[in-house]
Amino acid sequence: MTSEPSLKFPPASLPESTDKLRSEVRKFLLKSQTELGWTPRSNFMSTFSAEFSKSIGEMGWLGLTWPKKYGGQEKSALERFVVTEELLAAGAPVAAHWVAERQSGPLLIKYGTEEQREQILPKIAKGECYFSIGMSEPDSGSDLASIRTRAKKSPNNWTINGTKVWTSNAHINHWMILLARTEQPSENRHAGMSQFLIDLKNDDIIINPIPNMLGHHEFNEVVFNETAIPLDRIIGKEGNGWQQVTAELAYERSGPERFLSTYNVLLELINSAKNKNDGEIDRTIGKLTAQLVSLRTMSISIAGMLERGENPDVAAAVVKDTGNEFERQVIELTRKALPLEPTLNGNNIEKYESMMAELIMQLPSFSFRGGTPEIMRGIIARGLGVR
Ligand SMILES: Cc1cc2nc3c(=O)[nH]c(=O)nc-3n(C[C@H](O)[C@H](O)[C@H](O)COP(=O)(O)OP(=O)(O)OC[C@H]3O[C@@H](n4cnc5c(N)ncnc54)[C@H](O)[C@@H]3O)c2cc1C
């Protein structure tokens, strides 16, 4: 069935006032690197540092767009874009607060109860409270509507049964937002789902590690076996889970983290070209930089849409898909231009060879997390009215 095309990138630019903010963030990050001793990392989900997240919270740069009464600063989405972009470009250790600030907090602002907001949002804004995403299941990733985890309501609580998988950092975060069925599946596959707050430290759940290709523990399997949670842990309206989760995914897919995961490698390539006078390398840099500038322009346009309260889900799918392809090209073209053997080398990640080796092992996951290319292209096709 075709529908009205809804793919658009309305022009938006960063106001001049953001220049001051940008230089403040840069200055802070340089100082923080020396004081906290972190090493720039390419993939934004690579390094979890509660110390760093708290220091960003102290600067007032988490929950920047949120109401002041919840610990926010009531600034614009364009200002948030600048902070986000600088954190990623510096390769700062942002994994602790990232999901909570990007999507869980905004979800609670939109759908949570006043008690939930008051309890949780100020802690996220302080960089002290971290969230996991409880969507994927062993047989339900792309086809999220097929989830089987069930939450059953009784007079005193919700009882949950099922298994979530690929749950990033569930072993160290505080909360998970769980998507579960609250009604039997029906003809309308998107009906009968709801979202819940799961206390990862105190609820009766089992968290099993799933090592990634690097052997690192980031993913988990989270098992619910007759897990009882209080009635007031439901987020939003019972049965409205699909609509809510779709709004959450638009936040997840639209930011500059979808094209800056290999930025450190691009910088290496640019630095290496300085005294070489090599036309091939210069052309590669030109090609990649032009793509980066286009992606950035599209991402700023999405920040503008978020600022106006518009739904950017189709545009976000374009940025996510083309952004992941750009990240892949950065690795491929840089490998050709700087053909040094990638070598996993413990923590010596600043060295080009180890940075490259780590990214090669992580690259396949970049297009999977947040939705695969095929799924993004399906959303784009629908947005263009051809599906
Ligand atoms: C680094 C990383 C972190 C993640 N963190 C989380 C997390 O914290 N919480 C969470 O809930 N999930 C998380 N995920 C899971 C992620 O969202 C899923 O991997 C993703 O949605 C794909 O689901 P799947 O792995 O089940 O693959 P599948 O859905 O089985 O897909 C396998 C392949 O089939 C293709 N395919 C599937 N359906 C279609 C279709 N209809 N048409 C065409 N092709 C199709 C896909 O594109 C893909 O290539 C994470 C994944 C990664 C890689």
The ligand as an ORCA input file, in Angstrom:
! r2SCAN-3c Opt
* xyz 0 1
  C      26.434     -3.784     19.192
  C      24.980     -4.150     19.357
  C      24.305     -3.721     20.483
  C      22.968     -4.065     20.659
  N      22.334     -3.683     21.808
  C      21.050     -4.006     21.988
  C      20.387     -3.646     23.207
  O      20.978     -3.050     24.103
  N      19.087     -4.004     23.364
  C      18.398     -4.658     22.401
  O      17.206     -4.903     22.591
  N      19.009     -5.063     21.252
  C      20.308     -4.750     21.037
  N      20.951     -5.157     19.882
  C      20.217     -5.997     18.943
  C      19.918     -5.328     17.616
  O      18.983     -4.321     17.705
  C      19.527     -6.491     16.691
  O      20.728     -7.192     16.434
  C      18.947     -6.067     15.423
  O      17.688     -5.504     15.610
  C      18.848     -7.266     14.436
  O      18.159     -8.335     15.002
  P      18.750     -9.832     14.981
  O      20.144     -9.775     15.523
  O      17.769    -10.722     15.631
  O      18.873    -10.181     13.438
  P      17.713    -10.685     12.480
  O      16.492     -9.885     12.677
  O      17.602    -12.165     12.610
  O      18.307    -10.335     11.064
  C      19.288    -11.153     10.423
  C      19.448    -10.662      8.992
  O      18.209    -10.798      8.281
  C      17.803     -9.563      7.724
  N      16.335     -9.402      7.805
  C      15.564     -9.627      8.891
  N      14.270     -9.341      8.594
  C      14.239     -8.931      7.303
  C      13.211     -8.496      6.415
  N      11.933     -8.424      6.809
  N      13.545     -8.138      5.150
  C      14.831     -8.202      4.736
  N      15.850     -8.625      5.524
  C      15.574     -8.967      6.794
  C      18.455     -8.500      8.583
  O      18.618     -7.289      7.883
  C      19.799     -9.173      8.909
  O      20.716     -8.962      7.877
  C      22.285     -4.840     19.682
  C      22.982     -5.274     18.549
  C      24.316     -4.962     18.384
  C      25.023     -5.463     17.175
*
